[in-house]
Amino acid sequence: VQLEESGGGSVQAGGSLRLSCAASRYSYSTYCMGWFRQAPGKAREGVAAIDSDGKTLYADSVQARFTISLDNARKTLYLQMDKVKTEDTAMYYCGSSNPPVTIREPDYGYWGQGIQVTVSA
């Protein structure tokens, strides 16, 4: 499994940004894919995840602001980030796991290289 993130960059607080994660060499019929982030000096934390049944899970800090989705045909995972806050600034990673839906980092075995998101006040 290879994962590659794109769509990061800089945005002002209150704005929106959409991250994408293209999956290649991926042939599983059941799966869980998720977004994680790591701010400087902090541990990596789970942000959102979606499994092959369409079940989603969000961290409390992004609930009602971020939306995770998956285009199966294009094997691309998305994270729509709305009403962003300065505390959303971090390196964002996509990862691959197995069902059920989870945002526990130890459950993930494959990772992208990460992409930076910077939110300015």
Secondary structure, DSSP 8 states (H G I E B T S, - for coil): -EEEEE--EEEETT--EEEEEEEES---SS-EEEEEEE-TTS--EEEEEEETT--EEE-TTTTTTEEEEEETTTTEEEEEE-S--GGG-EEEEEEEE-SS----GGG--EE---EEEEEE-
